[in-house]
């Protein structure tokens, strides 16, 4: 499994997990976050390996569909990039401005 896909699925899962069924959440968490194999998940839930595979593939498509419609992850990434640029600019040009430093910290805290 490629690391980029794993990272993306974990990020999408963070944003959209509450929109999934309990079984979908459990399978995705075990497979992507805990690095369980399909066989291990199948054994845990007493289902076939194929059933786990199908559920995970279907859930991946659901997560991508949510992102395509809602843009929560992509908007978060853009916000983080813009905030990093703003922070660098303020640090370089206004290093002693307490108001700006506090405002930037407040923006960073919103996403935590």
Secondary structure, DSSP 8 states (H G I E B T S, - for coil): --HHHHHHHHHHHHHHGGGS-HHHHHHHIIIIIS---HHHHHHHHTS-HHHHHHHHHHHHHHHHHHHHHH-HHHHHHHHHHHHHHHHHHHHHH-TT-HHHHHHHHHHHHHT-
